[in-house]
Amino acid sequence: MTKVKAMRDKILAEMIDKPDQEKKTAGGIIITEKDATESAVRPRWFKVYSVGDGIDWITEGKYVLVDHGRWSKGMQVGNDLKLYLLDNKDCLLESENNPMDDDRIQINGKAIPKRPSGDTSRNI
């Protein structure tokens, strides 16, 4: 397998919290999440594969929660590994353990209200 290394202040990581994945609740209900829907617009968990020399706060093998959409399109490395380039300033949390195995951790999407057609106001 090809070995790649992150440079400077970048992180290479594998997405473990993928869209279009099925999740099972404690009660046995299966929930599917479709990419490009409101529920899919949320931060995602990644497993760190490689860190650049300019990063000293995380090491390979740990997990990071990354702000929504703050990762590259990814590159295929080998047959079964897809790595994403992360910018360390967009990492929100870090974890020693796989957060996908912990039912106490839950990240939900935020509904984005739509403005009625013809509404040209910019209420901030």
C-alpha angles and dihedrals in degrees: 000000000000115000116217127185132207116237133221111331098350133109128212112206144164117239109236096171098063128178116246090037123134119235126194121213123218088259091056098255113146114221121192123199120205121210115246093027127113092258090055093056099093141095117290135216120239133186110227113241101172137357129206123243091255093065122083103160100075138035136204115284097032124111129243133191109222127201114256114284095000096125135082125257087262135237129243113240111186122332102304108023126086116182128199127205111234130191109225093224089066095057110108105181140006130211135190091208131052104271091202088069093053115083091194092070114076128167115192132192121245120235111238111212115229120224118233115259111268093029105129097169121118103211107183 
